[in-house]
Protein backbone atom coordinates (compact mmCIF):
# COMPACT_ATOMS: atom_id res chain seq x y z
CA UNK A 1 0.00 0.00 0.00
CA UNK A 2 1.32 3.42 -0.87
CA UNK A 3 0.73 6.53 1.21
CA UNK A 4 -2.92 7.48 1.33
CA UNK A 5 -3.56 11.21 1.20
CA UNK A 6 -6.57 12.51 3.10
CA UNK A 7 -8.05 15.72 1.70
CA UNK A 8 -11.01 17.94 2.48
CA UNK A 9 -13.76 18.89 -0.01
CA UNK A 10 -11.58 21.69 -1.40
CA UNK A 11 -8.59 19.43 -2.04
CA UNK A 12 -6.57 20.71 0.93
CA UNK A 13 -4.30 18.02 2.40
CA UNK A 14 -5.38 17.07 5.92
CA UNK A 15 -2.97 14.21 6.50
CA UNK A 16 -1.44 10.98 5.25
CA UNK A 17 -1.71 7.34 6.25
CA UNK A 18 1.44 5.30 5.65
CA UNK A 19 1.96 1.53 5.88
CA UNK A 20 4.86 0.48 8.11
CA UNK A 21 6.55 -2.90 8.53
CA UNK A 22 4.35 -5.71 9.76
CA UNK A 23 1.25 -4.12 8.24
CA UNK A 24 1.05 -1.38 10.89
CA UNK A 25 -0.34 1.97 9.77
CA UNK A 26 0.47 5.46 10.98
CA UNK A 27 -1.28 8.76 10.41
CA UNK A 28 0.42 12.12 10.19
CA UNK A 29 -1.11 15.57 9.83
CA UNK A 30 -0.39 17.87 6.88
CA UNK A 31 2.74 19.15 8.64
CA UNK A 32 4.12 15.65 9.17
CA UNK A 33 3.37 15.42 12.91
CA UNK A 34 2.61 11.90 14.10
CA UNK A 35 -1.00 11.57 15.29
CA UNK A 36 -1.22 7.82 15.93
CA UNK A 37 -0.72 4.22 14.84
CA UNK A 38 -2.89 1.22 14.12
CA UNK A 39 -1.64 -2.33 14.81
CA UNK A 40 -3.67 -4.96 12.92
CA UNK A 41 -2.29 -7.81 15.06
CA UNK A 42 -3.84 -6.32 18.21
CA UNK A 43 -6.62 -4.53 16.28
CA UNK A 44 -5.82 -1.38 18.30
CA UNK A 45 -5.38 2.27 17.47
CA UNK A 46 -3.09 4.29 19.72
CA UNK A 47 -2.39 8.03 19.71
CA UNK A 48 1.07 9.58 19.39
CA UNK A 49 1.62 9.16 23.14
CA UNK A 50 0.81 5.44 23.03
CA UNK A 51 -2.57 5.80 24.74
CA UNK A 52 -5.28 3.45 23.52
CA UNK A 53 -7.87 5.20 21.34
CA UNK A 54 -9.95 2.09 20.73
CA UNK A 55 -10.31 -1.23 18.97
CA UNK A 56 -10.19 -1.26 15.19
CA UNK A 57 -8.65 1.18 12.73
CA UNK A 58 -9.66 4.60 14.07
CA UNK A 59 -6.81 6.59 12.53
CA UNK A 60 -8.99 9.09 10.70
CA UNK A 61 -10.70 9.96 14.00
CA UNK A 62 -7.35 11.40 15.14
CA UNK A 63 -7.49 14.13 12.48
C-alpha positions as CSV (number, residue, x, y, z in Angstrom):
1,X,0.0,0.0,0.0
2,X,1.3,3.4,-0.9
3,X,0.7,6.5,1.2
4,X,-2.9,7.5,1.3
5,X,-3.6,11.2,1.2
6,X,-6.6,12.5,3.1
7,X,-8.1,15.7,1.7
8,X,-11.0,17.9,2.5
9,X,-13.8,18.9,0.0
10,X,-11.6,21.7,-1.4
11,X,-8.6,19.4,-2.0
12,X,-6.6,20.7,0.9
13,X,-4.3,18.0,2.4
14,X,-5.4,17.1,5.9
15,X,-3.0,14.2,6.5
16,X,-1.4,11.0,5.3
17,X,-1.7,7.3,6.2
18,X,1.4,5.3,5.7
19,X,2.0,1.5,5.9
20,X,4.9,0.5,8.1
21,X,6.5,-2.9,8.5
22,X,4.3,-5.7,9.8
23,X,1.2,-4.1,8.2
24,X,1.1,-1.4,10.9
25,X,-0.3,2.0,9.8
26,X,0.5,5.5,11.0
27,X,-1.3,8.8,10.4
28,X,0.4,12.1,10.2
29,X,-1.1,15.6,9.8
30,X,-0.4,17.9,6.9
31,X,2.7,19.2,8.6
32,X,4.1,15.6,9.2
33,X,3.4,15.4,12.9
34,X,2.6,11.9,14.1
35,X,-1.0,11.6,15.3
36,X,-1.2,7.8,15.9
37,X,-0.7,4.2,14.8
38,X,-2.9,1.2,14.1
39,X,-1.6,-2.3,14.8
40,X,-3.7,-5.0,12.9
41,X,-2.3,-7.8,15.1
42,X,-3.8,-6.3,18.2
43,X,-6.6,-4.5,16.3
44,X,-5.8,-1.4,18.3
45,X,-5.4,2.3,17.5
46,X,-3.1,4.3,19.7
47,X,-2.4,8.0,19.7
48,X,1.1,9.6,19.4
49,X,1.6,9.2,23.1
50,X,0.8,5.4,23.0
51,X,-2.6,5.8,24.7
52,X,-5.3,3.4,23.5
53,X,-7.9,5.2,21.3
54,X,-10.0,2.1,20.7
55,X,-10.3,-1.2,19.0
56,X,-10.2,-1.3,15.2
57,X,-8.7,1.2,12.7
58,X,-9.7,4.6,14.1
59,X,-6.8,6.6,12.5
60,X,-9.0,9.1,10.7
61,X,-10.7,10.0,14.0
62,X,-7.4,11.4,15.1
63,X,-7.5,14.1,12.5
